[in-house]
């Protein structure tokens, strides 16, 4: 299996999409943290992030997001839902 896929015990082999850790934990806790998604095409599903991460991205005002802390984890969500 290549890095663009995961093996879900419920849904089987699936293409990945990355989410910020705030969304991942909100799923587990039943919290509402907002949901924004990108239009990237490098994964099977677009990346997604919460309201807090959206504010951090907007605060960059066009600067590179390269230095924004990465908080997404494909394994975290899979483990929580698996």
N, C-alpha and C positions, 0 to 999 in steps of 0.2 A: 504494500500500500504506500503510495507516495505522500508527501507532506501536505498536499492539498486536500487530503481526505482523512476522515476519521471513521472508526467503527463503533457505532452506537449500539448498545445492547437491545434497544427498543426498535430503532429505525433501520439498523443495518449500516452498510457503507454509505456515507454521505460526504458531500463536499463541505469544506469548512467556510466559516465566516467568523470574524473576530468581533468581540464585544468588549466594552470597557468593564472593569471589575465592578463598578457601581451597578451596572445593569445585571451582571451575573449574580451579585449578592441580593439585589432587589427581587429577582425571580424567586430565590429561596425564601426571602422574608415577606413576600407579598407587598412590597413597597412600590410606589410610583415615582420614578426618577426621571421621566421623560425618555424619548426615544428619537434619535436622529440617525440617519444612515447616509453613507457615502454613495457615490456613483462609480466607485472603482470596479474594475473588472478582473483584478488579479486573483480573486478567489471565487468559489462557487456562489457565495452570497456576499452582499456588500457588508463592509464593516459597519458597526453600530456603536453609538455612544450616548451618554446621558446628558441631561440639561447642564450639569456642572462641567462636564468635559466640553460641551458646546460653548459655554461661556469662556472657558480657557482658550479655545481655538479662536473665537471671535476677538478676544483681547489681543491676539497676535497681530491683528489688523494687516493681514497680508504677509507677515513675516513667515519664515519657514517654521513648520511645526516639528521639525527634526529634534528640537530640544525640549519639547513637551514630554513629560514623563510618560513612558509607555505603560499602560495599565491593562492592556488586553491580554487574554490568555485563552487559547483554544481548548486547552486541557481543563481549565478551571470549570467552565460551563459544562463540558462533557461529564466531568466527574460529579458535579452537583446534580445533574439531571439523570445520570446513569445509575 
